[in-house]
C-alpha cells in the first residue's frame, strides 16, 4: 500500500508541474527551457500513470482502459481515505 501512495504522490506532483508550466507557457510561448520541462513532465506523467494502472487499477473513469468486467467501481472513491494521502507524512 505504501508504494501505491508514493506513486500517487509522484503523479499528483507531475500533473501539478504540467499544469503550472502550461499556464506559464500561455504567457511565455518562446521559452524553450520551459517547453522542454513541460514535455518532460508530460512524458513522466504518462509513464507514472501507466505504471500505476498496471499495478493498482484505473485512475480515471474517463481516461483509463478497463479489463472486463468494468473496474472503476473496484477502486476507492475519491472521497474515501484510501484514495488519498496525507502530505504531512514522511516529509510531504
Buried (B, 14 or more C-beta within 10 A) or exposed (E): EEEBBEBBBBBBBBBEBBEBBEEBBEEEEEBEEBBEBBEBBBEBBEEBBEEBBEEBBBBEEEEBEBEEEEBBEEBEEEEEEEEEBEEEEEEE
